[in-house]
Amino acid sequence: MAVVAFGARQAVDVVPVPVDFSVIQFDADRQISMVTEGGVSVPALRHSTGATSTNTANRDNQGGSDTDSDRTED
């Protein structure tokens, strides 16, 4: 039996997808790339993980636990 690297065992053929770069512009006010098609503009990429919430341990705060929330977005 031949030894084959895991990545080679899982490899698949890639089919290229044509991309029309003429619809992508940089929005200097928002500091992100925007895609505009049919008069509608949307962010080119978005990788938000949504809301976050953190609880501190009771021993860190003599008055009890403390919470902190935030949003992770581009």
C-alpha positions in Angstrom: 0.0 0.0 0.0 1.4 3.4 -1.0 1.5 6.2 1.5 -0.5 9.2 0.1 -0.7 12.6 1.9 -4.1 13.4 3.3 -4.4 16.6 1.2 -3.7 14.6 -2.0 -6.4 12.0 -1.0 -9.0 14.8 -0.6 -8.0 16.9 -3.6 -10.6 17.6 -6.3 -10.5 19.1 -9.7 -11.1 22.9 -9.6 -13.5 24.4 -12.1 -12.6 28.1 -12.7 -15.4 30.6 -12.4 -15.1 33.7 -14.5 -15.3 36.9 -12.5 -16.3 40.3 -13.9 -14.0 42.7 -12.1 -15.6 45.7 -13.8 -18.5 45.6 -11.3 -16.2 45.9 -8.2 -15.3 49.4 -7.0 -13.7 50.7 -3.8 -15.9 52.8 -1.6 -13.6 55.3 0.1 -16.2 56.4 2.6 -17.0 52.9 3.8 -13.4 51.7 3.2 -14.6 48.5 1.6 -15.0 47.1 -1.9 -18.5 47.2 -3.3 -20.1 45.1 -6.1 -22.6 47.1 -8.3 -25.0 45.2 -10.6 -28.3 46.4 -12.0 -28.0 49.6 -10.0 -27.7 47.8 -6.7 -24.5 47.9 -4.6 -23.6 45.4 -1.9 -20.3 44.8 0.0 -18.0 42.5 -2.1 -17.0 40.4 1.0 -18.4 40.2 4.4 -17.1 38.0 7.2 -19.1 39.0 10.2 -19.4 36.5 13.0 -22.2 38.6 14.6 -22.7 39.5 18.2 -20.2 38.4 20.8 -20.7 38.2 24.6 -18.1 37.6 27.3 -18.6 36.9 31.0 -15.8 37.5 33.4 -15.2 35.1 36.2 -16.6 35.9 39.6 -13.2 36.0 41.2 -12.2 38.8 38.8 -14.9 41.1 40.2 -15.8 41.1 43.8 -19.3 42.4 43.0 -20.2 39.4 40.8 -19.7 38.5 37.2 -19.6 41.2 34.5 -20.7 40.9 30.9 -19.3 42.6 27.7 -20.9 42.4 24.3 -19.7 43.6 20.9 -20.3 43.0 17.2 -17.6 41.7 14.8 -18.0 43.2 11.3 -16.0 44.7 8.6 
